[in-house]
Amino acid sequence: MYRVWVAAAVVLVGAAAAEVVRSLRDGRTDLGNLLDADTLAPAALYQDLFVDGYRLDHYQFSAANFAVPDLAVFGLLRAATGRTGPAVLAWGWALFGVLAAAGAAAAFAVTPRPARRYLGPILLTWVAAYAAVVALRFFQQPVNLLVQPVYHSGALAFEFLDLCFVVGFLGSRTRAGGAGLLLGLGITCAVAAFSDRTFGLYFPLPFGVGVLGVLLIRPTGGVFSALTRTRAVVLLVVVGTGCGVGLLALRKIQGPEDPLAMYWAGPVWDGLGERTWELIGILGRELRAGNVLVEMMIAWYAVCAADAVAALVRRRAGDTWLTPFAFYQFLSAAVLPAVVVPFLLSRTSIEGVAGGNWNDFSRYFVGPVGMAFFGWPVRLALVATQPTWLPLRAAAGAVTTGLATVAVGANWDDPKTLTNDLSDPTPAFVREVDAVCERYGVRDGLGSYWVAKPISLFSRTGVRVRQVAPDAEAPFGVKSFVWLSNAEWYWKSPGGGEVSYQFVLTVERPPFQIIDLPTDDLIRALGEPAARVPVGRYTMLLYDRPADARFRNYHHLDPMVLDLRHRLAPRSPVRILADTRGVSGVGGEGEIVASEGVQKAGVISQTPALRPAATGAYRATFRVGSSGTSTPNGRIEVVWVPPDGQAEEPVEARDIPPGQDGDVPVTFDVPKRMRAGKLVFRVEYHGRGTLTFRWVDFQHMP
């Protein structure tokens, strides 16, 4: 009977895999709908570094980096297939394979040897059932939580691996073996920082609580009876040191600015009670809606609570035996509050919970969900081991095999309506963008966060879209949005040349005002385009005329892009072009021309404000020309604007010599107090003769 069970498990896994491929190929929706900007972040990073040659230190990470295993797995698939599309499709399931392998390793580590015989087929049927359900729902939320890339499953996989190292260390019979396991524990804790900093909530914090709990229980039997105070200290030091080394290395790569600040700037106590009740209500709605992962998680923690009560009763009777599986339950019970409490106290929960949609924030709960998902097979294997519980043993096999059979069978009866090309899952709107760009001969543009990555990754004609966000106060009606992207995108093309912007993608009625670019607002900021071309639900505004030089040079005029360029490379010159908006005299190459009798005396150009990246000496070099007078007819000056924007302070000034035609350098010092404010460069015309201004270079001197 056991062999039949194993054979059925293997067959069901194969059938589930076939259903996954079938659903992708003959699914009910465009494959491009699965490839949003968040999901594609590691793929975009791979293209940045290994295809387009951008710099890693210019990449803006989120609090999670997804370097391991997400980026590593994608890199292997991309190298094997040679193309982005097939690699992306296989990527999610390859990552789930990594998670399943780590979860299975942890499950075997905490399962008693007699029960391991049953754990194999139970795990196989369990995974087959889940894969079939995901395929049946066509990979849509909320069932795809464990197979979705960038959903923090990497941190969960590292938690499982570290649990294996801990159990192995406590059961090790040799010093060399124990030392090797400790080394592995430290290394994986360090590497986990490059996956996701939620690892700190998934393992180090709950593990510390678990170790203290074991020391208080003082078990007299089981592998955890070997956890002496000395060994506990060693384990905690190794885990802490590994995490510390990983975070320090991560900080070295990322730079001083911490993206975690977007999520956490201290606890938010206001409204905590309301958010807690709302979260409970959301989980209740998911239960009623049949969310299998939420059902599994809640049932798991209910059983863990019952087991904890039973353990307390046994302890009163003198039984202090602590099995590895009991520690697994203890660890998973500690993971739940370690995730829920910081989430509810963070700024993320304010918008996430208020929206009332579990899918908006469920990725933060992958830890508790994953612990439950891989904990249930162990419990079922323990049930199957009981020699006197034959009905329960049969139930353990019947439940898992039955679930997988029903899930796979439901897929076979599910009609499919499309035929997708798995070798080329390019989203439909990207194909349309390619066609329009080829027709008009344009290549570089601006767009929202949601369109930039899919276009730049899947375009067959080399079209590149840089992500921006709407900002009515910005010179172009948009501002750079460097998030899970590379700052170099804005000024450097993949071939190494300078970007020349030609179009912007907008929407007529944006569903997300904060993210999408409203067409009317952009036209008000940029002027009438050369053409308006519908592209799916988007509108392409073309600005590719000779008169559109200002838009072409977006990267030389946008304050945030200029600020990025200076901050990332302060000793390299940042060129700020003359902004010709509202100027009566405009010459060739975008220069401002102020002539007597045409231009009134006063400031003819003021650059965007820039934050000095460091203290010390700076140089601003102005390209100006002066003619028609025997005395200076203009003045260039540098002023400092404090953080409150009031009472600006002159830093340095210089008259423009008569007959000047070239560079005028202005040097000055930035003391520590000025780093908090911003610098502005101005060119003033005295109303006599002719004065021209083209650009100013700004850089921090050695």
N, C-alpha and C positions, 0 to 999 in steps of 0.2 A: 504493500500500500504506500509505503514511504517513497519508493521509486516512482510510482505513478504520480504522486504529489510533486516530486521534483521535475518530472517530465512535463507535467501540466504547467508548472511555473515557468519553465523555459519557453514552452510554446506560447504562453500568454505574453511574455515579454517580447518575443518576436512579433506576435500579432499586434501588440500595442505600438511597437516601433513602426510597423507597416502602416498602421492607422495614422500615426503622426505624419509620415511622408504623404499619405493619401490626402489628409486634410490640408496640408500645405499646397499640394498640387491642385486639388479639386475643391478648394474651400469656397466659403460663401462671401468672401470679401477680398479686396485687393491686398496683396501681401504688403504693399507699401504702408498700409494702416498699422502694421506691426512695428514699423521702423521709425519711431519718433526720435526727437533730438536727444532726449535723456538716454534712451537705449543706445544710441549711436556714439555716445561720448568716447568710450575707449577705442572704437573703430576710428573715430576722427583723430584721436591722439596718435594712434598707430600711423595713420596717413601723414600726420604732421611731422613725425620724427623720421620715419623710414621711407616715405615716398616723396614728400614735398621738401624735406630738409629744414624744417623750422626748428627753433631752439627750444629745448625742454624748459629752461628757466624763464621763458616768456609765456608758458602755459598757465592758465588760471584754473586750478583744481577746485573742486568742492571739498566739503569736509571728508568725503570719501574719495579715494583716488582710483580704486579699481585696477591698480597695476597688476596685482596678483590676487586671484587667478584670471580675472576678466581679460585684461590686456594681453597677458601671456598666452592664454588659450586662443584668443582671436588672432594673435600674431602667428601662431602655429597653423591655424586653419587658413589664414590669408596666404601664408607662404606655400602651403600645400595646394591650394586651389588657384593661386595667382590672380584671384579676382575678389572684389569686396562683397558682391551680392551673395554668392553661395556661402562664403565664409560667415556672413552675418546670419543667414538662415540656420546654419548648423551650430552656430555659436551658443545660443541659449541652451540647447540640449546637451552640448558638450560640457557647459558649465554645470548643468544639472547632473551630468555623469560624475563630475568632480565632487559635487556636493553629496551625491548618493554614495560614492566610494568612501568619502570621509565619514559620512553618517553610518555606513555599514561597518567600517572599521571600529568606530566608537561602540556600535551596538554589539559587535563580537567581543570587544574588550570588556564590556560590563556584563556579559551574559555568562552564566556558569557553563562549564564545559559540557555537561549532559544536554543542556538546552540548545547548544549551538547547532546540533544536528537538525533541529527544526527551524532555526533562525534563517538559514539560507533560503529555503523555498518560501517562507513567509515574507522575507524582504523582497524577493523577486516578484511575487504576486502583488505585494503592496505597491511597489513602484510601477508595475504594469497597470494596476487599477488607476493610479494617479495620472500616468501618462495618457491613458485612454480617455479619462475625463477631460483632461486639458485639450486633447485633440477634438473631442466631441463639442466642447465649447469654443472651438477655434481660437485657442490661445488667448482668450480675452480675460480681463480681470473679472472677478477676483481669484479664479482658480489657478491662474498662471503664476502665482506669487513666487513659487520655488524654482520656476524655470525662466524667469525674466532676468536678463542681464542687468547689471547695476542696481539690483534690488537687495544688496547687502548679503547675498548668499555666500560670498567669499569669506566674510567675517565668521559666518556660521560654520563653514568648512574648517577654518582654522581652530575654532572652538572644539570641534570634534577631534581634530588631530591632537590638540594639546591634552585633551582628556585621555586619549590613548597613551601619550607619553607619561602622564601622571600615574595611571594604573600600571603601566609597564614598569615604571621606576619603583613603585611600592612592592611589586612582585618580583623584582630583579634579585637574583641570587649571587651576582658577582659585582664587584666594584666597577669593573670596566663597562659592563652592561649598563649599570646605573648611571655612570658618568656620561655614556653616550646618549642615553635617554634624556638626561638633564640638558645636554648640549642641544639636542633636537628641540626640546621644549623652549629653550631660550631663543634659538634661531627662528622658530615659527612665530613666537610672540613678537620678535622684531620685524619679521617680514609682514605680519598681519597689519602693522601700521600702514603699509603701502597698499593694503587692500581697502581698509575701511576703519575709521576710528570708532565706529560702533562696536568694534571688537572689544574695546574697553568695558562696554556694558554687557557683552555676551560672555566674556570669560574672566579677565583679571578680577573684577569686582565680585561677581558671584563666586568665583573660586576662593577668594579670600574669606568670604562669609562661610563657604562650605568647609574650609580647613578649620576655621574656628569652631564650627559646629561639631566636627569630628573630635577635636581636642576636648570639647566639653562632654561629649558622649563617652569618650574613652572606651571604644569597642574592644571586646576581648576575643573576637573572632572575625574572620574575613580578612581580605587583603589590607583593609584600612586599619587593622590593628597594628600594622607596621608603621603607621604615621605617628612617629614620636614628635616631641616638640622640636628637636633638632632638625628632623627631616622636614617638618612643616616650615621652619624658618628657611631652610635651603630652598624648598619649592617656591615660597613667596619671594625670596630674593631673586631667584632665577627668572620668575615670571615678571617681576617688577623691573629687573635690569634689562631683560629682552624688550619689554614695551618701551622703556626709557630710551634705549639705544635706537629703536625704530623711529620713535618720535623725533629724536634729535637729528637723525639722518633725513627724515622727511622735512623737517624745518629747514635744513641746509639746502635742500633742493627747491622747496617752495618759496623760500624767502621769509622775511619777518612778518608779513601780513598773514593772518590766520583766517581762512574762509569759514572756520567754525563760528566766528563771530556773527555770521548771518543767522545762525540758528540759536546761539546761546550767548547771552550777555548778562548772565546772572538769572536767578529764579524769578519767574513772573507769578507772584502770589495772587494778584487781582484776578478774580473770576475762576480760581482754581476749582472751587466746588461745582460751579456750573459746567466747567469743561469735563470734570469727572463724571457727572451724571449724564452729560451728553454722550461721552464715550461709551458708557454702559448702555445707553439707548441705541447707539449705532451697532454695538455688538449684538444686542437683542434683535435688531432688524435683520442683521446678517444671518442670525440663527433661523429666523422665521423664513428667510429667503432661500434657505438651503445651502449656504456657503459651507462646503464640506471641510475646508481647512479651519474655519472658525469653530465649527462643531467639534472637530477633532481636538482642537486646542482646549476648549472649555471642558470637554469630557476628560481630557488628560489631567488637567489641573484639579478637577474634582476628585479623580482617582488618587492623585498624589496626596491630596489633603486627607482622604480616607486612610491611605497607607501610613501617613504620618501619625494619625490618631492610633492606629493599630500598633505602630512601633512604640509609641509612648506606653501603651498598655503592656506590651511585652517587656519594656524596660522596667516597669514596676515589678514585673515578675522575675526580674534578674537576667533577662535575655538582652545582652548588649552586642549581639552579632550585627555587623554592618557590611552588607554586600556591595560590590561595585554598582549594581543596578540601583540600590537604595541611594548611593551617593549621586548617581545620574539624576534620580528624581529630585534629590535635595538641590543639586545644581540648577536643574530646570526651574524649580520653584523659586530660586534666587534670581534667575534671569528675568522672570516676569516683572517683579517690582523694579529691578535695575533698569528695565526699558520703559515701563509705564510711568514711573515717577519723573525721571528727567524729561520725558516727552511732554507730560502734562504741565511741567514747569517751564518749558521752553516756549519761545515765540512761535515756533513752528505749529504748535498745537492750537494756537489762537485761531489761525485761519483754517487749519486742517479740520479740527473738530467742529468749528462753526459751520463749515460747509456741509456737514452731515453725511459725507460720502466716505465710506471705508476705503475705497480704492485710492483716495487722495493721499493717504498716509499709511496704508497697510504695510508698505515696505519697511517701515521702522520696526515692525513686529515680526520680521522674519525669524529672529532668534527664538522667541517663545513658540512660534508656529513650527519651526524646524525641530526643536527639541521634542515637541509632541509627536510630530510626524515619524521620527525615527525611534521614539520611545515605545510607541504602540507595538511594533513587531517584536521587541524584546519581551514585553509583557505577554503577548500571545505565545511566544516560544516557551516562556516559563509555565504557562497554562498547559501547553502541549506536553510538557515534561512530567506532569503529575501522573504517577502510575495508577492511582486509584480514581482518577477523574476522567475515565474514558469518554464520556459524553462531551466534556469540555475540550479534550484533546481533539475529538472529531470536529467540534465547533470551531476551534482555532484554524484548522485546515479548511473547513467549509466556508468560513467567513471570508478569509483572504482570497481563496480561489474563486469563490462565488462573486465577490466584488469585482475582481479582475475580469471574470467571464462576462458579467453583465455589462461592464463598461466597454469592453471590446465589442461585444455583440451589438450594443446600441450604436456603435460607430458604423457597423456594416449596414445597418438599416437606415442610416442617416443620409438623405439625398444630398448630392453635391451639385452645384450649379455653375461653377466657373472652372476654367482650366488655366492654372498659373504656370509660368515658366520658372522652375526652380533654379535654373542656371542664370536667370536675370530678373531678380525681384525689384527692379527699379520702380519706384512709385510713379503713378500715372502723371502727377503734376510735374515731376522732374522731367519726364519725356517732353511734356508741353513746353516747359521752360527752355529745354535744349533746342526745340524746334524754332521757337520765337527768337532766341539769341542767335541762332545760325542764320535766320532770315534777315535780321537787322545788323549782323556783324558785331555784336557786343559780347562781352565776356565777364566783366567784373561789375558787381552790384551790391546793394544793401538789401537786407530783409530781416524779418523777425527771427527770434531764436528758433522757432519751430520749423522754419524753411531752410535756414542757412546750412545746417549739417547735412540733411538729406540731399540737397542740390550739390553741394561741394563734394560729397562722397560718391554719388551715383551718376553725376553728369558724364555723358560720353564725349562731350565736346570740350571739356575743360572749363566749364563755367564755374565761377567761384562767387559765393554770396557771403558777405560778412554780416554777422548778427548785430543788430542795433535794437534799441527800445525807443518808443516815442517820448519826446520831451519838448513841450511847447516853448520852453525858455531857451533851448539850444539853437545855435545859428542855423542848423539845417532841419530843425523840427524833430531830430533824433539824436540819440547819444550812443556811444559805443557800449556794448553789453558784453563784457569779457567774463564769461561764465562757462566753464567746461570748454574753453576754446583758447586759441593762441593769440596773444596781443599782436604778434607780427603779421597776422592776417591782414590787418588794416592798412599796412603800408608796404608790404612785400609780397610779390606774387610767387607762386611755387618755383618758377624758373630763376628767381633771384632779382628780377627787375622791379620797378616801382609800379604800384597799382594805379590804374586810371579808371575811375568810377564812371559808369555809363547808364545804370538803371537802378530802380528801387522797386521792390515788390510790396504792394499794399493790399488791403482788403477794404471793400466798400462799407461793410458793417461788421467791424471786428467783434468776435464773441468775447475776447479778452482784451479790454482796453489797455491793460498794463503791458501786454506783450506784443500784440499785433499792431501794425502801422495803418492808421486810418487814411484812406486816399485823400479826402478833402484837406485834412490837416497838412499832409506832406506837400500838396500842391500850393497851399497858402505859404508854406515856408520856402519852397524851392522855385515856385513859379510854374507857368504852364509847361508841360513836357512837350517834347517833339512828337510823341505819340503815346496813346493809352491803349494797351493791348490786353484783353482778358486772357488769363492763364488759369484754367480751372476756377477755383473760388477766389483766386488772387487777380490783381491788376498790375501789369508791369508798366511803370512810368519810365519812358526813355528820355534821357538827357545826354544825348551823344552829339549835339551840335557844337560847332566851334565856339558859340556864345556861352556854352555851358562849362567853361573852364573852371568856374568856382566849384561846381559839383564834382568835376573830375578830380579836383585837388582836395576832396573832403578830408583826407588824412593829414593835410597841412593846415587845416583850419578848425577842426573839431577840438574843443578844449580837452575832452577826456582822452582822445587819442594822443594829442600832444603831451598831456600829462603822463600817460603811459610810457611814451617813448623816452621822456626824460627820466622817469623813475626807474625804468628797467636798464637804461644805459646812460647814467648821468654824465659820463665823461665823453660821450659822443654828441656831436652837435644835433640839435633839434631845429629843423627849419620851419619857421612860421611864415606863410605867405601873406601878402597884403590882402586884407578882406575888402573886396570892391563893392560890397553892398552899400547902396545909398550914396556912392561917390559919383560926382558929376564927370570927372575926368578919368578915363580908364585907357591905358596904353596897351601895347603888345605885351605878351607873356604875363598878363594879369597884374601889371604894375599900376599904381595910382599916380596920376599926373595932376598936380595942383598948379594952375596958371593964374597969373595976375589978371583980375577982372572977371575971372570965371569962378574960381574957388575962393570962398571967404577965408579969412585968417582964422586959425584954430587947429584943433587936432584933426588930422586927416586919416589917421589909422591908429587903432588900439588893438593889441593882440589879446587873445584869450588869456586868462589868468592861469599861471602855472605854479605848482608847489615846488619849492626847491628841495631836491632829494637829499641834500646834505649841507652842512655848514662849510664855510671856506670861500675861496676865490671863484668867481664866475666871470664869464665874458659873453657879452651880447654883441654880435657883429651885424650892423645894419647895411643893406645895399641901397644906397641913395644916390641921387644926382641933383646938382644945384647949378642953375645958370641964370644969366640976365641981371645979376646984381654984383656989386663990389663988396657987399657986406653979407653976413650970414642971413639967409632967408628961411631958415628952419632950425628946429631943435629936436633932439632925440633925448628921451628920458626913461629912466627905470623907476617905478614906484612900488612900494610894498603895501599890500592891502591886508589888514589884520583879519583874524577869523570872523569878527563881528561885522566886517564890511564897512566900518566907520573910520573916519580920520586917517585916510591913507597917508603914507609917509614917503617923501622923496628919498631915493637911494643914490642915484647918480644921474647926471645930465651932461649933455655935450652939444654945443652948437655945430651946425652943419657948415663946413667951410664953403665959401663961394667958389664956384667952379668945380666942386667935388663931383666925381663920377666913379664911384667904386665903393669899397667897404669902409665903414666907420666903426671901429671897435670901441666898446665901452666896457671897462672892467669895474668890478665892485665886489664887496665882501658880504656874505650872508652870515650874521651871527646866529646863535642858537635860538633866540626868541623869534626870529623871522621864519623859522621852519614851520611854525604853526599857521602862518598866513600864506599869501600868494604874491607872485610878482607879475606886474603888467608892464609892457613896453609900448611907448607911445611915440608917434611922429607928429610934430606940430609945424604948421606952415604959418609964416609971418605975413603973407599977403603980397609979397614982392617977387617978381621974376617967376621962374618955373622950378618946381621941386618934384622929383619923382621918388617913389619908394616901391621896392619889390619884395624884400623879405628881410627877416632877422634870424640869425642863428644864435642859439642859446646853449651853453654847455658849462659844466662844472670843470674847473681847471685842476690839474694835478697839484 
